[in-house]
């Protein structure tokens, strides 16, 4: 599978998790989701990270 596509999908899933965490006032889950979003966004902007396995 295309690593960039996987990062985009993971970013979208983390965004959904963030929405759920916020709706439940789950601070720990919201922080974790935001961190995952940051990590996948960074990976999409770093070509050497996207292609790394």
C-alpha positions as CSV (number, residue, x, y, z in Angstrom):
1,X,0.0,0.0,0.0
2,X,1.0,3.6,-0.6
3,X,2.6,5.0,2.7
4,X,1.2,8.5,2.0
5,X,-2.3,7.1,1.6
6,X,-2.0,5.2,4.8
7,X,-0.9,8.3,6.6
8,X,-3.8,10.2,5.2
9,X,-6.2,7.5,6.3
10,X,-4.6,7.4,9.8
11,X,-4.8,11.2,10.0
12,X,-8.5,11.1,9.2
13,X,-9.1,8.3,11.8
14,X,-7.2,10.3,14.4
15,X,-9.4,13.3,13.6
16,X,-12.5,11.3,14.2
17,X,-11.1,10.0,17.4
18,X,-10.4,13.6,18.5
19,X,-14.0,14.5,17.8
20,X,-15.3,11.6,19.9
21,X,-12.9,12.3,22.7
22,X,-13.9,16.0,22.8
23,X,-17.6,15.1,22.8
24,X,-17.0,12.8,25.8
25,X,-14.7,15.3,27.6
26,X,-11.9,12.7,27.5
27,X,-8.9,14.9,27.8
28,X,-6.3,12.1,27.7
29,X,-7.8,10.6,24.5
30,X,-8.1,14.0,22.9
31,X,-4.4,14.7,23.6
32,X,-3.4,11.3,22.2
33,X,-5.5,11.8,19.1
34,X,-4.0,15.3,18.5
35,X,-0.5,13.9,18.9
36,X,-1.3,11.2,16.4
37,X,-2.7,13.8,14.0
38,X,0.5,15.8,14.4
39,X,2.7,12.8,13.7
40,X,0.8,11.8,10.6
41,X,0.8,15.4,9.3
42,X,4.5,15.6,9.8
43,X,5.0,12.3,8.0
44,X,3.1,13.5,5.0
45,X,5.3,16.6,4.8
46,X,8.6,14.6,5.2
47,X,9.2,12.5,2.1
48,X,11.8,10.3,3.8
49,X,9.4,9.5,6.6
50,X,6.5,8.6,4.2
51,X,8.7,6.1,2.4
52,X,10.4,4.6,5.4
53,X,9.4,1.1,6.5
